[in-house]
Amino acid sequence: MELKLARNEINGKPKAVQLEKIEEIIAKENQKIFYFDKENSHKDLVALVDYFEEKDFSVYLREVKYGLGEEDYMYEVHIL
């Protein structure tokens, strides 16, 4: 599964990350907060949550608004 990380600039393009890379980071740090771009489907993020919950991690998913517009949001996923 490939997910897009949040953009660093409003007009920038999001960088893609593979599920395996996320798993490596979690294995090293035991917990991590990731910010994902709004271009990701909610279905993919729920699948990410389910994947790590099956591996006995606690996972929290929420939508973070950073502006007044309806399209000004990103997803925050906290895995511990």
N, C-alpha and C positions, 0 to 999 in steps of 0.2 A: 504494500500500500504506500502511496506517495501522498504527502500532505504539503501544503504551502505555509511556510512561516510568515508571520506578520511583516509587512513592509516597514522599512526604516524611514522612508519618505512617502508622502501622500501619492506622488506621481510615479514612484518607483515600482519595480516589478517584484513580486514575492519570490523568495528562494524556495526551492523544493527540498524536502527531506524524506528519506525512506524510513519506514517503520523500524528496520533493523538498526539504523543509526540512533533513533530515539531509544531503542532498547539498550544499546551500548552505553549511552549517556546515563541512563537510569542505573545500569549495573555498576558504573563507576561512582556515581554520586548518591545513590539510594533514594534521592528525591529531586524533583526539578519542576519548575514552572515553565511551560511553553506558551508562546503566543502564536496563534495561527490566524492566517488571513481570512477575510470574509469570503474569498473565492472558494474555500473548501465547502463541501456540502455538509450539512448538519448530520446526515446519515453516516458519512465517513468518520466524523468526530465521535459519534456514538459508538461506531465500530471500534475506534481506538480505545475508548473508555472500557468497552466490554472486553477487549483483548487483554488489557492490563489488569482488570478486575479478576479475570480468570486465572491470572498469575499471582493472585493474592495481594495486589497493590490496592491502595485506596486512591481513587481518582475523582477529581472534582472538575466539572466543566461548567463554564459560565460565559455569557456574552458580556463584553466590556464596551461601553459606549465612550468615544473620545471626542465627540462633537455633537452638534445639535441636529444634524441631518440623519435621516433614517438609514443611510448607507455608511454612516461613520461608526463602525463597530469592528471588533475582532473577537476571537475566541481565546479564552484563557483556560489552559488545562494544567492542573496541579496534580502530579503523580508522586505518591509517597507510599 
